[in-house]
Amino acid sequence: MDGNPNPLDLNKMKDIVRQESAKMNLRSFSVEGESAFTLALALSAAVKKIFYEKSGTVFSNEPKLEKKLITQFVHRMRVDAMEKFNATTAFSVVQFAANDETLEKQAYLITLVVYLEQKFLPEFLRLLQYPYIDSDDETEVKDGCGTLCNLIAGQYKREITALGYKDLMMSPFENYINTAADGVGIPNGATEKFELSFEVEGSKRLVVEMMTLSMLPKGSSPAKTGTKKILVIDDDPTFVKTIEPFLRSQGFEVIVAYDGREGIAQLKEKPNLIILDLQMPNMDGYEFITAMKEVQGGKQIPVIILTAKAGLSDILKMEGIREYMIKPFQPDALLKSIQRYI
C-alpha cells in the first residue's frame, strides 16, 4: 500500500465546497454564510433531540433545509403562516441577543419562528408530555405553540453554547395565528433565512425558521485538554466545516483527512482519537480500519464512527471501534463520547 498519497489539492477542495454550497444556495466562503449554516444544523439537532428525549419520536426523514429570501416590512419580516401548510397555522417567535440591554433595544442576533398547523398542535404537545389543549380555542392554541417554541429555543440555546458561542439572552415568546399584523422582529439587515421542515409519517408537520446576520460572539474558552488531538476523516467538506470549529472550540487540536488514504498518512501526527466516516472514495472507513491496524501494530487508537448510514452494530465488533453515531451529530452527545475515551 502506498503510504504517501497525493497531497491535498486545496483549490480542488475549495471548488467542491463552492459546488456543495451552491446546491444549498449558501454564500460560498462568506464567514456569515458558513456560520449561519452551522447554526441551522444546530437548530435541526435541537429539534430532533427534544422529540427523541421526550417521547422517543424520530421524524420520518431528515429535515428539509432550504435557504430563502426574507420579505421585508420596515426592518421586520412579513409572515403569512398559511403558506407553510395551506391551513390555519399557529406560529411563535423568539429572539436572541447578546445581553439584556441589546435585547431591550431589539438588536437581535438570531430570530426563531416555529410554525404548526393548528389542528395538529394538540398531538405535538401530547408527544412532549404536555396536557391536552383544545385546538378550537385560540388562546390555548397560541399558548401551546409558544410552549413548543420556548422548548425548542431553550434547547437551541444550549446547542449553540456547546458549539463555543456566548450564552445569549432569549426574549419571551410572541404568539400568532396565521399572520402578525406588524411583522416580526429580525436581526437588522438580514435578507435571508434558513427554513427547516420536519415530517411525521411522511407529511410535513413542523416548520422552524432561523434568521441571523453576523458572527455570534464567542464564549469564554473551555478548559484546554492538553495536547489531545482528534483526527477527522470524512469526504464531505460541508460536514468538516461544521465539526472542525466545534472540536476546536472545546480545546482539541484537529487534524483533517478527506479519505482513508489521507487518514493513514495523518497517523504520523499521533492522534488521540479518530472520528471516521465509512463511505468515502479511494479508501473507505472499513479499509482504513484494517490498514490502520497494520500501520499501528499493537497500538489501538479509539475510533468513533460518525456516519449517515444506520444499522451498523456489527462494526462495533471490530477492534478499536468504540462507538458509532448517526449524522448530523449532536454536539453534547459527541463531546461526551470523546471525553469517555481520551
Order of alpha helices (4+ residues) and beta strands (2+ residues): alpha-alpha-beta-beta-alpha-beta-alpha-beta-alpha-alpha-beta-beta-beta-beta-beta-beta-alpha-beta-alpha-beta-alpha-beta-beta-alpha
